[in-house]
Amino acid sequence: MVTSTELLEKYLREQKVDETQDTLRLGEVAYLRMYDALRNLDLEPGTPLPETRLSTLLGISRTPVREALQQLAADGLIQFVNGRAVTVSPRSAQELFDALRVRELLEPEVVRLNATTLAKEQLDRLQHLTKEMEQAANQGDRPAWSRADREWHEIMCSACPNQLLGQMVLQARNRMYHKGSDDYVVDQYLIDGTHEHRLIVEAIAAHDGGEAEKLMLDHLTQARENMFRRLNRL
C-alpha cells in the first residue's frame, strides 16, 4: 500500500510548475505547491513533512520552504511538533467546533458582500460546481463531491471584496477538513447540502445579499448538526 508520504512525494515530483509563478518569491511558490498538494491529496493526519526532503522535491532552498511551512501552519493545514518536526495537522472535536463557530460568525457576511460584487465568470463557475456536486451526490461519489465543494467555498472566499474576511473564513474552513472527514457523512446530507449551496448561488445571482446571508447561516447550522451526528458515530 502506498503511504501518505510516498503519495505526497509522487505528487510533488509530477506536478507541473505554473509559468505565472516566475514572478513570485520562492517562499510563495513553495507555499502554493504545498497548499495544492495538501488540499488535493487528503493526507493522513500526522504524516511527516521533513523540511529537507520538501526542499529537495520542490527544488527550492530550505529558507523559503521554512517560510511556506510557517504560513501553512498559520492556515491550520500543518503543525509544528515540539517546535521543530512538521506534520499534517490532526483535528480534535473542539478544534472542529471552534473553526465552525468562526465560519458561522463570518461566512454569512462573505456571501452577503458577494451578492453585489461577484463577477459573472465567478458566478458561472459556482453554478457549474453546484451541478457537479449534484451529480456526485446522486451517484454517491464522495471524493468528487468534496473536490467540488472545496472549490466552491474557495471561490466564494477569494471573491470576497474584503480580502481579509475571505482569508479568515478560508483558514477556518481549512481547519475543519482532513482525510476521512467525510467518511461518516450520510448520503442524504450530500444531497441536502448541495441543495443549500444551490439556494445560496441563486440568491447571489438575484443580488439578494440578505437572503444569501440567511441561507449561508442555515447551511452552517446544518453542518453543525451533521458534525454532532458524525462525531457520535466515531
Residue pairs with C-beta under 8 A, 6 or more apart in sequence:
2 10
4 41
4 43
4 44
4 47
4 88
4 179
5 47
5 48
7 41
7 43
8 37
8 41
8 43
8 47
8 49
9 53
9 57
11 37
11 40
11 41
12 33
12 37
12 54
12 57
12 58
13 57
15 33
15 36
15 37
17 29
17 33
18 32
21 28
21 29
21 32
24 32
25 64
26 60
26 61
26 64
27 63
27 64
27 65
27 67
27 68
27 71
28 68
29 58
29 60
29 64
30 54
30 58
30 60
30 64
30 65
30 67
30 68
31 67
31 68
31 71
31 72
33 58
34 54
34 58
34 68
34 69
34 72
35 72
35 75
35 77
38 72
38 77
38 78
38 88
39 77
39 150
39 174
40 147
42 178
42 179
42 180
43 88
43 179
44 88
44 179
45 87
45 88
45 89
45 90
45 91
45 178
45 179
46 87
46 88
46 90
47 87
47 88
48 85
48 86
48 87
49 69
49 78
49 86
49 87
49 88
50 86
51 62
51 65
51 66
51 69
51 86
52 62
54 65
54 69
55 61
55 62
55 65
58 65
69 78
69 80
69 86
72 78
73 79
73 80
73 86
74 171
75 170
75 171
75 174
76 89
76 99
76 171
76 172
76 174
76 175
77 88
77 89
77 174
78 86
78 87
78 88
78 89
79 86
79 87
79 88
79 89
79 90
80 86
81 87
88 178
89 175
89 178
90 178
91 175
91 176
91 178
91 181
93 231
95 175
96 175
96 176
96 227
96 231
97 224
97 227
98 175
99 172
99 173
99 175
99 176
100 172
100 176
100 220
100 223
100 224
100 227
102 168
102 169
102 172
103 169
103 172
103 173
103 176
103 220
104 217
104 220
104 221
104 224
106 165
106 168
106 169
106 172
107 169
107 216
107 220
108 212
108 213
108 214
108 216
108 217
108 220
109 162
109 165
109 213
110 156
110 157
110 160
110 162
110 165
110 166
110 169
110 216
111 156
111 200
111 203
111 204
111 209
111 212
111 213
111 215
111 216
112 209
112 210
112 212
112 213
113 160
113 161
113 162
113 165
113 209
114 156
114 159
114 160
114 161
114 204
114 212
115 203
115 204
115 206
115 207
115 208
115 209
115 212
116 207
116 209
117 159
117 161
118 126
118 159
118 204
119 159
122 155
122 159
123 201
123 204
123 205
125 155
126 152
126 155
126 156
126 201
126 204
127 201
127 205
129 148
129 149
129 151
129 152
129 155
130 148
130 152
130 194
130 197
130 198
130 201
132 144
132 148
133 145
133 148
133 149
133 152
133 190
133 194
133 197
134 194
134 198
135 141
135 144
136 142
136 144
136 145
136 148
136 190
137 145
137 187
137 190
137 191
137 193
137 194
138 191
140 187
140 190
142 182
142 185
142 190
145 182
145 190
145 194
146 177
146 182
149 193
149 197
150 177
152 197
153 170
153 173
154 170
156 166
157 166
157 167
157 169
157 170
157 173
158 166
158 170
159 166
160 166
160 169
184 229
184 230
184 233
184 234
185 226
185 230
186 226
186 229
189 222
189 226
192 222
193 219
193 222
193 223
193 226
196 215
196 218
196 219
196 222
197 219
199 215
200 212
200 215
200 216
200 219
203 209
203 211
203 212
203 215
204 212
